[in-house]
Amino acid sequence: MARLLNTSGYKGVNAPDRADVLIVNTCGFIGPARDESIRNLRELARGKRKHQQLIAAGCLSQLWGPRLAQEVPGLDGVIGTRRWMDIVDFIDSVRGRAKPEPLYHLPTDALTVGADERGAMRTALQGASAYLKISDGCRRPCAFCTIPTIKGTLKSRPPELILSEARKLASDGLRELVLIAQDLTDYGSDLGLKDGLAHLLKDVCQAAPEIEWVRLMYAYPGAVTDRLIETMVEHPQICHYLDIPLQHGHPATLRRMRRPSNIDWVHRTVAKMRAAMPDLCVRTTFIVGYPGETEAEFQTLLDFVDEMQFDRVGVFTYSHEPNTPSGILPGQVDEDVKEARRDALMLKQQQISLMRNQRMVGQTLKTLIEGHDKGLSVGRTYRDAPEVDGLVIVDGTLPVGEMVPVHIDGALEYDLTGSVETEQPLIVL
């Protein structure tokens, strides 16, 4: 949206009181995110100057529509996720309207998701890294998730557009490209492609060989194919890192979640990937306190995490969403039980994470430097996705945006420490 606005004569400013148009990109996925979105909108509405326009965009806009304007007095417009690329025309309409009532732009046709981007590159640059969305929407039936309601069904972006963006980012000096979607592994199924993600990865590596890291986020369990594994092995640009949100380790819980419940598949596939890529880093996420989760089911999850020895784990307490199938399930778990289970699982994973990190001590790892302060620099290795994983803390002031060989000399639960060894050969992992 910012790119479209910039190319249409608008200019971004760094303070709300300097703006003519205020846009809040909301989240509607779970209750706390909705509360934060409304809180920010109300704060801006209270301080809004005469002739300023306040626009709510994004997922909560799509989910609530006119209700959002009822929750936020002073809101001037609501634009959802299906036609975000109409933002310029929408703002022009809001600013030019004769009546003070809010305007809405909330088409519901899921087939419009991502269909007309009007030249907007769907990337989010952060220093030397960028997120590149390859599809939008989801056709999976997870019982706890509102994304299909918000985003609609899967809509893959044409490969040629993705490759064009990758080339442009490479020419701008990008070092890391993070491919994202609600479900990466479903990419291209709506275009009639088989193993679409594997083919896309191969093409991205060929189209933008200057990009040193290509990272994969959000692979669906059961959809990691042999061809995908082979592609990750064949192309050194692709980080030996995969995020597979498993959500639980007990088959009965997974069936209530309407998630893949074949735990044997997880064991076989992770073992296969680790055999092909001994340096593989696996990230996953789990939900605790899902409706009906018994102490025995939770203990099975603890045992599963112990057996699998994942490198990175995120744990979330179940958020009760009334408009999802799980919202009406019996056996809702008390909040204090949810919190206790999250703490217990995170404590176990801390011990595992420390042991996994200790295996890095003595190695020299290529590290993308992201900042420095007071004689220390921080960066990430191939094992660390932006914002969600650990960091490498390095002695010295190193150039931001550069890949630097760092000798790892210490390990914490989530982070590593190291120093630069310029005379030793770089081990590229």
C-alpha positions in Angstrom: 0.0 0.0 0.0 2.8 2.4 0.8 4.4 1.7 -2.5 1.2 2.5 -4.4 0.6 5.7 -2.4 4.2 6.8 -2.9 3.9 6.4 -6.7 0.6 8.3 -6.6 1.9 11.5 -5.1 1.6 10.8 -1.4 4.6 11.0 0.9 5.1 9.1 4.1 5.7 11.0 7.4 7.1 9.9 10.7 4.5 11.4 13.1 0.7 11.2 13.1 0.2 14.9 13.6 2.0 15.6 10.3 -0.2 13.3 8.3 -3.2 14.1 6.1 -4.2 10.4 6.1 -3.7 7.9 8.9 -3.7 4.2 8.0 -3.7 1.4 10.5 -3.1 -2.1 9.1 -5.1 -4.2 11.6 -4.9 -7.8 12.7 -8.0 -9.9 13.4 -6.5 -13.3 14.0 -6.9 -13.6 17.7 -8.5 -11.6 20.5 -5.3 -9.8 21.8 -4.4 -8.7 18.3 -7.9 -7.3 17.7 -7.7 -5.5 21.1 -4.4 -3.9 20.1 -5.7 -2.8 16.7 -8.8 -1.2 18.2 -6.7 0.5 20.9 -4.4 2.1 18.3 -7.3 3.2 16.2 -9.1 4.8 19.1 -5.9 6.6 20.2 -5.4 8.1 16.7 -9.1 9.0 16.5 -9.0 10.9 19.8 -6.0 13.0 18.5 -7.2 13.4 15.0 -7.0 16.9 13.6 -9.6 18.6 11.5 -9.4 17.4 7.8 -7.3 14.3 8.8 -8.7 11.0 7.6 -8.4 7.8 9.6 -8.4 4.6 7.6 -8.6 1.0 9.0 -7.1 -1.6 6.7 -6.2 -5.2 6.9 -7.6 -8.3 8.5 -9.8 -6.9 11.3 -11.4 -4.6 8.7 -12.2 -7.6 6.5 -13.6 -9.6 9.5 -15.7 -6.9 11.2 -16.5 -4.4 8.4 -19.0 -1.8 9.6 -18.8 -3.0 13.2 -15.3 -1.6 13.3 -16.6 1.9 12.7 -19.0 1.4 15.6 -16.1 0.4 17.8 -14.0 3.4 16.8 -15.9 6.7 16.6 -14.1 9.1 14.2 -13.1 6.4 11.7 -13.4 7.6 8.2 -12.9 4.5 6.1 -12.6 0.7 6.3 -10.8 -1.3 3.6 -10.3 -5.0 3.8 -7.8 -7.6 2.5 -9.5 -8.6 -0.7 -8.8 -5.4 -2.6 -6.1 -3.7 -0.7 -4.5 -2.6 -4.0 -7.4 -0.2 -4.4 -6.0 1.9 -1.5 -5.3 5.0 -3.6 -8.7 5.3 -5.2 -10.3 4.5 -1.8 -8.5 7.3 0.0 -9.4 9.7 -2.8 -13.0 8.8 -2.3 -12.8 9.2 1.5 -11.2 12.6 1.2 -13.6 13.7 -1.5 -16.9 12.5 0.1 -19.6 15.1 0.9 -21.0 13.2 4.0 -19.2 12.5 7.2 -20.2 8.8 7.4 -17.5 6.2 7.0 -16.9 4.6 3.6 -16.4 0.9 3.2 -14.5 -1.2 0.6 -15.1 -4.8 1.5 -15.6 -7.1 -1.5 -16.1 -10.7 -0.5 -15.1 -12.6 -3.6 -12.2 -14.7 -2.6 -11.0 -15.0 -6.2 -9.9 -11.3 -6.2 -7.2 -12.0 -3.5 -3.9 -11.0 -5.1 -5.4 -10.9 -8.6 -4.6 -7.3 -9.4 -1.6 -5.8 -7.7 -1.3 -2.7 -9.9 2.4 -3.0 -10.0 2.9 -3.0 -6.2 5.8 -5.3 -5.1 4.4 -7.3 -2.3 7.6 -7.3 -0.2 8.6 -5.8 3.1 12.2 -4.8 3.1 14.1 -4.8 6.5 17.7 -3.9 6.0 19.4 -6.6 4.0 16.4 -9.0 4.3 13.0 -8.9 2.6 9.8 -10.9 2.9 8.2 -12.0 -0.4 4.7 -13.3 -0.3 4.1 -16.0 -2.9 0.4 -16.6 -2.3 -2.4 -15.4 -0.2 -5.3 -17.1 1.5 -5.7 -20.7 2.6 -7.9 -23.8 1.8 -6.9 -25.8 4.8 -9.7 -26.6 7.3 -8.0 -25.9 10.7 -10.8 -25.6 13.3 -9.2 -22.8 15.3 -8.2 -20.5 12.4 -10.0 -17.5 11.0 -7.6 -16.9 8.0 -9.8 -18.5 5.4 -12.7 -16.2 6.6 -10.4 -13.2 6.4 -8.2 -13.9 3.4 -10.3 -16.3 1.3 -9.1 -19.4 -0.4 -5.6 -20.0 -1.8 -4.6 -17.6 -4.6 -1.1 -18.2 -5.9 0.8 -15.3 -7.4 2.0 -15.9 -11.0 5.6 -17.2 -11.0 6.8 -14.6 -13.4 5.8 -11.8 -11.0 7.6 -13.5 -8.1 10.7 -13.9 -10.2 10.6 -10.3 -11.4 10.5 -9.1 -7.8 13.4 -11.5 -6.8 15.5 -10.1 -9.6 14.7 -6.5 -8.6 15.6 -7.2 -4.9 18.8 -8.9 -5.9 19.8 -5.8 -8.0 19.1 -3.7 -4.9 21.7 -5.7 -2.9 19.4 -7.9 -1.0 21.2 -10.6 1.0 18.2 -12.7 2.4 14.9 -13.4 0.8 12.2 -14.9 3.1 9.4 -16.6 1.2 6.1 -16.4 3.1 2.5 -17.5 2.6 -0.3 -18.9 4.8 0.8 -22.2 3.3 4.0 -22.2 1.2 3.7 -25.9 0.4 0.3 -25.4 -1.3 1.8 -22.9 -3.8 0.7 -23.4 -7.3 -2.0 -26.0 -6.7 -4.6 -23.5 -7.9 -2.5 -22.9 -11.0 -2.4 -26.6 -11.8 1.2 -27.1 -10.6 2.5 -30.2 -8.9 5.4 -29.6 -6.4 4.9 -25.9 -7.3 7.1 -24.7 -4.4 10.0 -26.9 -5.4 9.8 -25.6 -9.0 9.5 -22.0 -7.8 12.5 -22.3 -5.6 14.6 -23.6 -8.4 13.6 -20.7 -10.6 14.2 -18.1 -7.9 17.7 -19.4 -7.3 18.4 -19.3 -11.1 16.8 -15.8 -11.5 18.6 -14.2 -8.5 21.9 -16.0 -7.9 23.2 -13.0 -6.0 20.8 -13.5 -3.1 22.8 -15.5 -0.6 19.9 -16.9 1.6 16.5 -18.0 0.5 14.4 -18.9 3.6 11.2 -20.9 3.8 8.5 -20.0 6.4 5.2 -21.9 7.0 5.3 -25.4 5.5 2.1 -27.5 6.1 2.6 -30.9 7.7 2.2 -33.7 5.3 3.0 -31.5 2.3 6.8 -31.6 2.5 7.7 -33.7 -0.5 10.8 -35.6 -1.5 11.2 -33.1 -4.4 11.2 -30.2 -2.0 13.8 -31.8 0.1 15.9 -32.6 -3.0 15.6 -28.9 -4.1 16.8 -27.7 -0.8 19.8 -29.9 -1.0 20.6 -29.1 -4.6 20.6 -25.3 -4.2 23.1 -23.8 -1.7 21.2 -20.5 -1.6 18.3 -22.2 0.1 18.8 -22.2 3.9 18.7 -25.6 5.5 15.9 -24.2 7.7 12.2 -25.1 7.6 9.3 -23.8 9.6 6.6 -26.5 10.0 3.8 -25.5 12.4 2.7 -28.8 13.8 0.4 -27.4 16.5 0.4 -30.5 18.7 1.8 -34.0 19.2 -1.2 -36.0 20.2 -3.3 -37.5 17.3 -6.6 -37.0 19.1 -5.9 -33.3 19.7 -4.8 -32.8 16.1 -8.0 -34.4 14.8 -10.1 -32.0 16.9 -8.0 -29.2 15.4 -8.7 -30.6 11.9 -5.0 -30.9 11.4 -2.9 -33.7 10.0 -2.7 -36.3 12.8 -0.1 -38.8 11.4 2.7 -38.4 13.9 4.6 -41.2 12.2 4.8 -38.9 9.1 6.5 -36.2 11.3 9.1 -38.7 12.5 9.8 -40.1 9.1 10.0 -36.8 7.3 12.1 -35.0 9.8 14.5 -38.0 9.9 14.6 -37.9 6.1 15.3 -34.2 6.0 18.0 -34.5 8.7 19.7 -37.3 6.8 19.7 -35.2 3.6 20.7 -32.0 5.5 22.6 -32.9 8.7 22.8 -29.2 9.5 19.0 -28.7 9.2 17.3 -26.3 11.6 13.6 -27.1 12.2 11.2 -24.6 13.7 7.7 -25.4 14.8 4.9 -24.0 16.8 2.4 -25.6 19.3 -1.0 -24.6 20.8 -1.6 -25.7 24.4 -4.9 -25.6 26.1 -6.9 -26.5 23.0 -10.5 -27.5 23.9 -10.6 -31.0 25.3 -6.8 -31.2 25.8 -6.3 -33.6 28.8 -3.3 -33.9 31.0 -2.5 -37.1 29.2 -2.6 -35.4 25.8 -0.4 -32.6 27.1 2.1 -35.1 28.5 2.2 -36.7 25.0 3.1 -33.3 23.6 5.9 -32.9 26.1 7.2 -36.4 25.2 6.9 -35.6 21.5 9.0 -32.5 21.9 11.6 -34.4 23.9 11.8 -37.1 21.2 12.0 -34.7 18.2 14.6 -32.3 19.5 13.4 -29.3 17.5 15.8 -26.4 17.1 13.2 -23.7 17.5 9.8 -23.9 19.1 7.1 -21.3 19.7 4.2 -22.0 22.1 0.9 -20.3 22.2 -2.1 -20.7 24.5 -5.3 -21.4 22.7 -7.3 -18.3 21.9 -11.1 -18.9 22.0 -12.6 -17.6 18.7 -16.4 -17.8 18.7 -16.7 -17.8 14.9 -14.5 -20.9 14.4 -15.4 -24.6 14.7 -13.3 -24.8 17.8 -15.2 -22.0 19.5 -18.1 -24.3 20.2 -16.2 -27.4 21.2 -16.8 -28.7 24.7 -14.0 -29.0 27.3 -12.7 -25.4 27.1 -9.5 -25.2 29.2 -9.1 -22.7 32.0 -6.7 -19.8 31.4 -4.4 -20.6 34.3 -4.1 -24.2 33.1 -3.2 -22.9 29.6 -0.5 -20.6 31.0 1.0 -23.4 33.2 1.2 -25.7 30.2 2.8 -23.1 28.1 5.4 -22.5 30.8 6.1 -26.2 31.2 6.6 -26.7 27.5 8.8 -23.7 27.1 10.9 -24.8 30.0 11.5 -28.1 28.3 12.3 -26.5 25.0 14.8 -24.1 26.6 16.8 -27.1 27.7 16.6 -28.6 24.2 17.4 -25.3 22.5 20.5 -24.9 24.7 21.8 -28.3 23.8 21.2 -27.7 20.1 23.0 -24.3 20.3 25.9 -25.9 22.1 26.5 -28.0 19.0 27.4 -24.8 17.2 30.2 -23.9 19.5 33.6 -24.2 17.7 32.1 -23.7 14.3 32.5 -20.7 12.0 29.1 -19.6 10.7 28.2 -17.0 8.1 26.4 -14.3 10.0 24.2 -11.5 8.6 25.0 -8.4 10.7 21.9 -6.4 11.6 23.1 -3.8 14.1 25.7 -2.8 16.6 26.0 -0.8 19.9 28.7 -0.1 22.5 31.3 -2.3 20.8 29.0 -5.3 20.2 27.3 -6.4 17.0 24.3 -8.6 16.5 23.4 -10.8 13.6 21.7 -14.0 12.5 22.9 -17.3 11.0 21.0 -19.5 8.6 19.4 -21.0 11.7 17.6 -17.8 12.7 14.6 -16.3 10.9 14.1 -12.5 11.3 12.3 -11.4 14.5 11.3 -14.8 15.7 14.6 -16.7 16.4 17.8 -16.1 18.2 20.8 -13.8 17.5 24.5 -14.0 17.4 26.3 -11.5 19.6 29.7 -10.6 18.3 32.6 -8.6 19.7 33.4 -5.5 17.6 31.5 -3.0 15.4 30.8 -4.8 12.2 29.2 -3.5 8.9 25.4 -3.7 9.0 24.0 -5.7 6.1 27.2 -7.7 5.4 27.7 -11.4 5.7 30.6 -12.0 8.2 32.3 -15.3 9.2 31.8 -15.6 13.0 33.6 -18.2 15.2 31.0 -19.4 17.7 32.5 -19.5 21.2 29.4 -19.6 23.5 25.8 -20.7 23.6 22.8 -19.5 25.5 19.2 -20.9 25.5 18.3 -18.9 22.4 21.4 -16.9 21.3 25.0 -17.6 20.4 28.1 -15.5 21.1 31.2 -15.3 18.9 34.1 -13.4 17.4 35.3 -12.6 13.9 38.1 -14.7 12.6 39.2 -13.2 9.3 42.2 -15.5 8.7 40.3 -18.8 9.0 38.4 -20.3 6.1 34.6 -19.7 6.2 32.4 -22.7 6.7 29.3 -21.9 4.7 26.3 -23.5 6.4 
